[in-house]
Amino acid sequence: MEKANVIVIGGGASGMMAAITAAREGSRVTILEHMDRVGKKILSTGNGRCNYTNTNQDLSNYHSSDMSFVENILGQFNNFQTLKFFDRLGVLSKNRDGYIYPYSNQASTILDVLRMELFALNVNVETAVTIKMIEKRKQTFVVHAMHKDYEAESLIIATGSKAAPASGSDGSGYEYATRFGHVIVPVVPALVQLRSDNKVFKSISGVRCEANVSLFVDGLPAAEDTGELQLTDYGISGIPVFQISRFASRALYAKKRVTVYIDFFPEYEYQNLMKILNQRLKNNKERTIEDALIGMINKKLITMFIKESGINLGTKCGFITEKGIKALVNTMNNFKVNIIGTNSFDNAQTCAGGVEVSQLNPYTLESNYVKGLFFAGEIIDVDGACGGYNLQWAWSTGYVAGKNAALKKPVFNLKG
C-alpha cells in the first residue's frame, strides 16, 4: 500500500492547485487521475487560450445557495493572488478588458507550468487510475484502486462535475461524496447552448449578431445578457446564452416554462427602431420589403423577420401598413423563443449543482461530516459566469483545501 499525507482525487485545475499548495506546506502528496494525463480540460478553456482569471471579481459573477460561502473562499485566494501565483511559475499575463490570458495565447502554457511545479515539489502523479472504493479508517483514508491501494491522513475530492466528460469530468465524485453522507444538489448543465422547437432556426442557422437575450421562467424575468448571439439549427448559442443558461437549466429541471426573448437591435429603443424603419420604407416605396431591409439586417434574417411579422414576401414598401411595421419592429427587438432543453453535459463548460455548501466548513472546505475529507472545484455547488470565473473558483478552492488538508496532524512520517 502506498502512503502519503494528502491524496487528491482528480488532476484538473483545482486538484493540481490543491496538490501544489499542500506540497508547499510540507506534505507528501499523491494525485490520482483516471485519465491518461492531468489537466486535460484546461487545454480547451478560453477557446484554447485559457482565460484563467478576471480582474472583476464581483460576487454577481458567481452563483450559489450561500454567497457568503463563496466570498469566504475567494477572500482567501483572490484574483491578484492567482496572478502572483502564475507569475511566480513563469506565466506572462495579458489583460483584455479584465479577462486574463497567458501572453502566449496558449492554454498549454498554464498546464505546462502546473505540471513542472508538481514535478519540482515531488508530487506523485498517478494517471489511468481506476478507483473501486474509498474507505475511512480511524485516522486515515484508504483508496482501493484496480492495481494498487493508497492511504493518507487527508483526502481531497477534486473530480470536477459532469461537464465535458471527454476531458475527465464523469461525475464520479458525486458518488464518493454521497457515500460519505453528503447530499448533492441536482446537477444540470451550465454555460451551455439552449434548444428550441421553433422550426425557423434551420433557415437562420450560422448567423452571428450582437443581441440581447432575456430569459423568462413561468412568465417572470430570470436573467439577461448582451453579446454575440449565435443561431444554430437547434436554437441559440454564444456567450450571452451561456450566461443565462444555468437559470434555464434549473427551471427546465423543475419542469417550468422557459422562454427567451431576443432583441436583435439592443442599441435601439422601440421608438427609435420604428422611426428608422418608417423612414427606410418611405424612401423605398417602390422596392420590396426584402430589398429595403438589405444593409440593415443579416440577409438570412430578413425573410424570417418578414414571415414572422405576417407580411407577405414581395410586398412593396409603399403598401406596408402601420400594423405591419409595428409587427416587424416587435419581431426585431422582441423575438420569442420557446426553450425545450439544453445541450448535453458533453457540450457544457460547467455545471450548476454539486455538494451542498452548508455541508462544508466555509473557511477550510473540510466536510462537516468526515474529518480530513475536503472538496475543491466544480464538485461544490458553486458555478461562475463566462470570463475566467470557474477557473478562479478552481484556484481558490484548490488553495484552501490543499492548505488545510496539509495542516492535519501527520500520522505517517514520510519525510526523506
C-alpha positions in Angstrom: 0.0 0.0 0.0 1.4 3.4 -1.0 1.2 6.1 1.7 1.0 9.9 1.6 0.0 12.7 3.8 -2.6 14.0 1.3 -4.3 12.2 -1.5 -6.0 14.4 -4.2 -8.6 12.6 -6.4 -8.7 14.4 -9.7 -5.9 16.1 -11.6 -7.8 19.0 -13.0 -7.2 22.7 -12.2 -8.4 22.6 -8.6 -6.7 19.2 -8.0 -3.3 20.4 -9.2 -3.7 23.6 -7.2 -4.6 21.6 -4.1 -1.6 19.3 -4.6 0.8 22.2 -5.1 -0.4 24.1 -2.1 -0.3 21.0 0.2 3.2 20.1 -1.0 4.4 23.6 -0.4 3.2 23.2 3.2 5.5 20.2 3.5 3.1 17.4 2.9 3.8 14.3 0.8 1.1 14.4 -1.9 -0.3 11.9 -4.4 -2.7 12.8 -7.2 -4.9 10.1 -8.5 -6.3 10.8 -12.0 -8.4 8.4 -14.0 -7.5 9.9 -17.4 -4.2 9.2 -19.1 -2.9 12.7 -18.2 -3.7 15.5 -15.9 -5.3 18.9 -16.8 -6.9 17.8 -20.0 -9.9 20.2 -19.5 -7.6 23.2 -19.1 -6.5 22.8 -22.7 -10.0 23.6 -24.0 -10.7 26.7 -21.8 -10.9 30.1 -23.4 -11.1 28.5 -26.8 -7.7 27.1 -26.3 -6.2 30.3 -24.9 -7.2 29.8 -21.2 -8.8 32.8 -19.7 -7.5 31.8 -16.2 -9.0 34.7 -14.1 -10.7 38.0 -14.3 -9.9 41.4 -12.7 -13.6 42.0 -12.0 -14.4 39.7 -9.1 -17.9 41.0 -8.2 -19.9 38.3 -6.5 -22.6 38.6 -9.1 -20.4 36.6 -11.4 -20.9 33.5 -9.1 -24.0 31.5 -8.2 -24.6 29.5 -5.0 -27.2 29.0 -2.3 -24.9 30.8 0.1 -22.9 33.7 -1.4 -21.1 34.3 2.0 -19.5 30.9 1.5 -18.3 32.0 -1.9 -16.9 35.3 -0.5 -15.1 33.4 2.3 -13.3 31.2 -0.1 -12.4 33.8 -2.7 -11.2 36.1 0.0 -8.5 33.6 1.0 -7.1 33.3 -2.5 -8.3 36.1 -4.9 -7.5 37.0 -8.5 -4.5 39.1 -7.5 -3.0 36.1 -5.7 -3.8 34.0 -8.8 -1.8 36.4 -11.0 1.1 36.3 -8.5 1.0 32.5 -8.3 1.2 32.1 -12.1 3.7 34.9 -12.4 6.0 33.0 -10.0 5.6 30.0 -12.2 6.7 32.0 -15.2 3.5 33.0 -16.9 3.5 36.4 -18.5 -0.1 37.6 -18.5 -2.3 39.6 -20.9 -5.3 41.7 -19.8 -8.1 42.0 -22.3 -10.8 44.2 -20.7 -10.3 42.4 -17.4 -10.1 38.9 -18.9 -6.6 37.5 -18.1 -4.9 35.2 -20.6 -1.3 33.9 -20.8 0.6 36.2 -23.2 1.4 33.1 -25.3 -2.4 32.7 -26.0 -1.9 29.0 -25.3 -3.8 27.1 -22.7 -1.0 24.6 -22.7 1.2 27.3 -21.0 -0.9 27.1 -17.9 -0.9 23.3 -17.9 2.8 23.1 -18.5 3.8 25.3 -15.6 1.5 23.5 -13.2 3.0 20.1 -14.3 6.5 21.4 -13.9 5.7 22.7 -10.4 4.2 19.3 -9.4 7.4 17.7 -10.5 9.5 20.2 -8.7 7.6 19.6 -5.5 7.9 15.8 -5.8 4.2 15.3 -6.0 3.4 11.8 -7.0 1.1 11.9 -10.1 -0.6 8.7 -10.9 -2.7 8.6 -14.1 -5.1 6.0 -15.6 -6.2 5.0 -12.1 -9.5 3.3 -11.7 -10.9 3.6 -8.2 -13.0 0.8 -6.9 -13.8 2.1 -3.4 -12.8 4.7 -0.8 -13.0 3.9 2.9 -12.3 5.9 6.1 -10.4 4.2 8.8 -9.8 5.6 12.3 -7.2 8.2 11.3 -6.7 7.6 7.6 -8.4 7.2 4.2 -7.8 4.2 2.0 -8.4 4.4 -1.7 -8.7 1.0 -3.3 -7.8 1.2 -6.9 -7.7 -1.5 -9.6 -4.0 -2.3 -9.3 -2.9 -0.7 -6.0 -4.2 0.8 -2.7 -3.3 4.2 -1.4 -3.5 5.6 2.1 -3.3 9.1 3.5 -4.4 11.2 6.5 -6.3 13.7 4.3 -8.3 13.3 1.2 -9.3 16.0 -1.3 -12.0 15.2 -3.8 -11.5 17.4 -6.8 -13.1 15.3 -9.5 -14.9 18.1 -11.3 -18.6 18.0 -12.3 -20.3 16.2 -15.2 -19.4 18.9 -17.8 -17.2 17.9 -20.7 -16.9 14.3 -19.7 -14.4 13.6 -22.5 -11.9 15.7 -20.6 -12.4 13.6 -17.4 -15.3 15.1 -15.6 -17.5 12.0 -15.4 -19.4 12.8 -12.2 -17.7 10.1 -10.1 -17.0 12.5 -7.3 -20.7 12.8 -6.5 -20.8 9.1 -5.8 -17.8 9.4 -3.5 -19.4 12.4 -1.7 -22.8 10.6 -1.1 -21.0 7.6 0.3 -19.6 9.9 3.0 -23.0 11.2 3.8 -23.2 14.3 1.6 -26.3 15.5 -0.2 -25.8 16.5 -3.8 -27.8 19.5 -5.2 -29.2 18.3 -8.5 -26.6 18.7 -11.2 -27.6 20.4 -14.5 -25.6 21.7 -17.5 -24.4 25.4 -17.2 -22.6 27.6 -19.7 -24.4 25.6 -22.4 -26.5 26.1 -25.6 -30.3 26.3 -25.4 -32.6 24.2 -27.6 -35.9 25.3 -29.2 -38.8 23.6 -31.0 -39.1 26.6 -33.4 -38.6 25.3 -36.9 -37.4 28.7 -38.2 -33.9 28.1 -36.8 -33.0 25.7 -39.6 -33.2 28.6 -42.0 -31.2 31.1 -40.0 -28.5 28.7 -38.7 -25.0 30.1 -38.8 -25.9 33.7 -38.2 -23.9 35.6 -35.6 -25.0 39.0 -34.4 -25.0 41.4 -31.5 -28.2 40.8 -29.4 -29.7 41.0 -26.0 -31.3 37.8 -24.7 -33.8 37.9 -21.8 -34.8 34.7 -20.0 -38.3 34.3 -18.5 -39.4 31.4 -16.3 -43.1 30.8 -16.0 -43.5 34.3 -17.4 -41.3 36.1 -14.9 -37.9 37.6 -15.7 -35.0 35.5 -14.6 -31.8 36.6 -16.3 -30.5 38.6 -19.3 -27.2 39.3 -21.1 -26.0 41.1 -24.2 -23.2 40.0 -26.6 -22.6 38.0 -29.8 -25.5 35.6 -30.3 -25.0 32.5 -32.4 -28.1 31.0 -34.2 -27.9 27.2 -34.7 -30.2 24.7 -36.4 -31.5 23.6 -33.0 -31.7 27.0 -31.1 -29.3 29.6 -29.7 -25.7 29.8 -28.5 -23.0 32.3 -27.8 -21.7 34.0 -24.7 -24.9 35.8 -23.7 -26.8 32.5 -24.0 -24.2 30.7 -21.9 -24.5 33.4 -19.2 -28.3 32.8 -18.8 -28.2 29.0 -19.4 -27.8 27.9 -15.8 -31.1 29.6 -14.9 -32.8 27.9 -17.9 -31.3 24.5 -16.9 -32.6 24.8 -13.3 -36.0 25.9 -14.5 -36.2 23.0 -17.0 -35.2 20.5 -14.4 -38.1 21.8 -12.3 -40.5 21.4 -15.2 -41.1 25.1 -15.5 -41.9 27.0 -18.7 -38.8 28.7 -20.1 -38.9 31.4 -22.8 -36.1 33.6 -24.3 -36.8 37.0 -25.9 -34.2 38.2 -28.4 -33.6 41.8 -29.1 -31.7 41.9 -32.4 -31.2 45.7 -32.1 -30.1 46.2 -28.5 -28.7 49.6 -29.2 -32.0 50.9 -30.4 -35.2 51.5 -28.3 -38.5 50.5 -29.8 -39.4 54.1 -30.9 -36.0 54.7 -32.5 -36.3 51.5 -34.4 -39.8 52.4 -35.5 -38.5 55.8 -36.8 -35.6 54.2 -38.7 -37.9 51.6 -40.3 -40.6 54.1 -41.2 -38.0 56.4 -42.9 -36.5 53.4 -44.8 -39.9 52.3 -46.1 -40.8 55.8 -47.1 -37.5 56.2 -49.1 -38.1 52.9 -50.8 -41.8 52.8 -51.7 -41.3 51.0 -55.0 -39.0 48.4 -53.6 -40.0 45.1 -52.0 -39.7 44.9 -48.2 -36.9 42.3 -48.7 -34.8 44.7 -50.7 -35.5 47.6 -48.4 -34.1 45.7 -45.4 -30.8 44.9 -47.1 -28.0 46.8 -45.4 -29.9 46.9 -42.1 -30.2 43.2 -41.3 -28.3 39.9 -42.0 -29.7 38.6 -45.2 -30.7 35.2 -43.6 -32.8 37.1 -41.0 -34.7 39.2 -43.5 -37.1 36.5 -44.7 -37.6 35.2 -41.2 -38.5 38.7 -39.8 -40.9 39.3 -42.7 -42.7 36.0 -42.3 -42.8 36.2 -38.5 -44.4 39.6 -38.8 -47.2 38.4 -41.0 -46.1 40.4 -44.1 -46.2 38.7 -47.5 -42.9 38.3 -49.2 -42.6 40.6 -52.2 -44.8 43.3 -50.8 -43.7 46.8 -51.8 -42.8 49.1 -49.1 -45.5 51.6 -50.0 -48.1 49.0 -49.2 -46.9 48.0 -45.7 -49.5 49.0 -43.1 -48.7 50.6 -39.8 -49.8 47.4 -38.1 -47.3 45.5 -40.3 -44.5 47.9 -39.4 -45.2 47.6 -35.7 -45.2 43.8 -36.0 -41.9 43.9 -37.9 -40.3 46.1 -35.3 -41.6 43.9 -32.5 -40.2 40.8 -34.2 -36.8 42.5 -34.5 -36.5 43.5 -30.8 -38.7 41.0 -29.0 -38.4 37.7 -30.9 -39.9 34.9 -28.8 -38.1 31.6 -28.5 -39.6 28.6 -26.6 -36.9 26.7 -24.8 -37.4 23.0 -24.6 -34.0 21.9 -23.3 -30.2 22.4 -23.2 -27.5 20.6 -25.0 -26.0 17.8 -23.0 -23.2 17.7 -20.4 -20.9 16.9 -23.4 -21.3 20.5 -24.6 -21.5 22.2 -21.2 -18.5 24.2 -19.9 -19.5 23.7 -16.3 -22.5 22.6 -14.2 -24.8 24.0 -11.6 -25.3 21.8 -8.6 -23.0 19.6 -6.6 -22.0 19.2 -2.9 -24.3 21.5 -0.9 -22.1 24.2 0.6 -23.8 24.1 4.0 -22.2 20.7 4.5 -18.7 22.1 4.2 -16.7 24.3 6.6 -16.8 27.8 4.9 -13.2 28.6 5.8 -11.4 25.3 5.2 -13.6 23.3 2.8 -13.5 20.3 5.1 -16.5 18.1 5.3 -18.8 18.8 8.3 -19.4 15.0 8.5 -16.0 13.4 7.9 -12.8 14.8 9.4 -9.9 15.0 7.0 -12.2 15.0 3.9 -12.0 18.1 1.7 -13.6 19.2 -1.5 -12.4 21.6 -4.3 -13.5 22.9 -7.6 -16.7 22.2 -9.7 -17.9 19.4 -7.4 -19.0 22.0 -5.0 -22.4 23.7 -5.7 -20.9 27.0 -6.9 -20.7 28.0 -10.6 -19.4 31.1 -12.3 -20.1 33.1 -15.4 -18.0 33.0 -18.5 -14.8 35.0 -18.2 -12.4 33.0 -16.1 -14.6 32.8 -13.0 -14.8 29.0 -12.9 -11.1 28.7 -13.1 -10.7 31.3 -10.4 -13.0 29.2 -8.3 -10.8 26.2 -9.0 -7.6 28.0 -8.0 -9.3 29.4 -4.8 -10.8 26.2 -3.6 -7.7 24.2 -4.5 -5.6 26.5 -2.5 -7.9 26.5 0.5 -8.5 22.7 0.5 -4.8 22.0 -0.1 -3.6 24.3 2.7 -6.0 23.0 5.3 -5.5 19.3 4.3 -1.8 19.8 4.8 -2.3 21.2 8.3 -3.8 18.0 9.6 -1.6 16.3 12.2 0.5 13.7 10.3 0.0 10.0 11.1 2.8 8.8 8.8 6.4 10.1 8.9 7.1 10.3 5.2 10.0 12.7 5.1 13.1 11.8 3.3 
